[in-house]
Amino acid sequence: MAALRDYVQWLDRYDDPDSPLSWRLRKVQQWLHDELDARPGPVDVVSVCAGDGRDIIDVLRARDDADRVNVVLLEAHPDVADLARQRARVAGLDRVEVRTCDAALTSSYAGAVPADIVLLVGLLGNMSHEDVSTTIAATPQLCRPGARLIWSRGRDLDDINDRVRREFTAAGFTEQQYAASDQRTRPAIGLMQYDGTTVPLDQNRRLFTFFR
Ligand SMILES: C[S@@+](CC[C@H](N)C(=O)[O-])C[C@H]1O[C@@H](n2cnc3c(N)ncnc32)[C@H](O)[C@@H]1O
């Protein structure tokens, strides 16, 4: 894997409640909360390049029905993955599995998909446009029919989000929500529903290469 940003230090950006990241986190958490309210019974959640998992973990910590939610977090950085494990432990959540793995490899998802809620937050801006398309085209393999997927992509370096939205539609998703902010990194986030059929996991593919 190429040398990436220091993603332990990167997490400090969440300390500023006015940062673009904090804006994004609040949106993700609100949508996760609404999704869980809308889905009775067991729910499977998968987060791709999950960081310390504060989005889903902090939502579950505040709910009294967290024990119906199974979470798999895929995170490559061993220290960040440990922070996610620690966060889940402190929150008292024993249905959070943190996989220290390369989420670009489809084999990393074995046994965790198809899921009901899929998080693709903080990755589509860190790969080539071609990899963005490859990743979106593979997302039906991660989703149960009717699943909801949350994605994000900042628009400060370039803005391909209309294309991203069209590609999700072409892959079988219907857009439920899209929100954008003109704060420094021009963050944007979308909520999609998967309306296609089950697609088996093709376990031998690389979807993307993180470049920063
Ligand atoms: C921009 S952060 C986003 C983290 C989290 N989703 C959030 O919104 O806070 C990207 C994360 O992806 C992780 N990462 C980078 N390449 C990865 C890969 N190939 N597989 C799994 N995780 C990866 C990094 O270590 C980092 O924690």
Ligand as a Chemical Component Dictionary entry (heavy atoms), coordinates in Angstrom:
data_LIG
# 
_chem_comp.id                   LIG 
_chem_comp.type                 NON-POLYMER 
_chem_comp.pdbx_formal_charge   0 
_chem_comp.three_letter_code    LIG 
# 
loop_
_chem_comp_atom.comp_id 
_chem_comp_atom.atom_id 
_chem_comp_atom.alt_atom_id 
_chem_comp_atom.type_symbol 
_chem_comp_atom.charge 
_chem_comp_atom.model_Cartn_x 
_chem_comp_atom.model_Cartn_y 
_chem_comp_atom.model_Cartn_z 
_chem_comp_atom.pdbx_ordinal 
LIG C1  C1  C 0  -10.568 9.465  5.471 1  
LIG S1  S1  S 1  -10.533 8.180  6.666 2  
LIG C2  C2  C 0  -12.248 7.875  6.894 3  
LIG C3  C3  C 0  -12.530 7.091  8.133 4  
LIG C4  C4  C 0  -14.012 6.959  8.510 5  
LIG N1  N1  N 0  -14.787 6.318  7.470 6  
LIG C5  C5  C 0  -14.580 8.305  8.866 7  
LIG O1  O1  O 0  -15.440 8.794  8.130 8  
LIG O2  O2  O -1 -14.165 8.852  9.901 9  
LIG C6  C6  C 0  -10.001 6.834  5.705 10 
LIG C7  C7  C 0  -9.659  5.572  6.490 11 
LIG O3  O3  O 0  -9.427  4.518  5.562 12 
LIG C8  C8  C 0  -8.363  3.724  6.024 13 
LIG N2  N2  N 0  -7.847  3.007  4.854 14 
LIG C9  C9  C 0  -7.055  3.456  3.847 15 
LIG N3  N3  N 0  -6.869  2.505  2.922 16 
LIG C10 C10 C 0  -7.561  1.422  3.346 17 
LIG C11 C11 C 0  -7.769  0.119  2.814 18 
LIG N4  N4  N 0  -7.225  -0.261 1.657 19 
LIG N5  N5  N 0  -8.520  -0.748 3.520 20 
LIG C12 C12 C 0  -9.081  -0.387 4.707 21 
LIG N6  N6  N 0  -8.931  0.843  5.252 22 
LIG C13 C13 C 0  -8.185  1.727  4.585 23 
LIG C14 C14 C 0  -7.414  4.720  6.652 24 
LIG O4  O4  O 0  -6.503  4.095  7.544 25 
LIG C15 C15 C 0  -8.390  5.663  7.337 26 
LIG O5  O5  O 0  -8.658  5.255  8.649 27 
# 
loop_
_chem_comp_bond.comp_id 
_chem_comp_bond.atom_id_1 
_chem_comp_bond.atom_id_2 
_chem_comp_bond.value_order 
_chem_comp_bond.pdbx_ordinal 
LIG C1  S1  SING 1  
LIG S1  C2  SING 2  
LIG S1  C6  SING 3  
LIG C2  C3  SING 4  
LIG C3  C4  SING 5  
LIG C4  N1  SING 6  
LIG C4  C5  SING 7  
LIG C5  O1  DOUB 8  
LIG C5  O2  SING 9  
LIG C6  C7  SING 10 
LIG C7  O3  SING 11 
LIG C7  C15 SING 12 
LIG O3  C8  SING 13 
LIG C8  N2  SING 14 
LIG C8  C14 SING 15 
LIG N2  C9  SING 16 
LIG N2  C13 SING 17 
LIG C9  N3  DOUB 18 
LIG N3  C10 SING 19 
LIG C10 C11 SING 20 
LIG C10 C13 DOUB 21 
LIG C11 N4  SING 22 
LIG C11 N5  DOUB 23 
LIG N5  C12 SING 24 
LIG C12 N6  DOUB 25 
LIG N6  C13 SING 26 
LIG C14 O4  SING 27 
LIG C14 C15 SING 28 
LIG C15 O5  SING 29 
# 
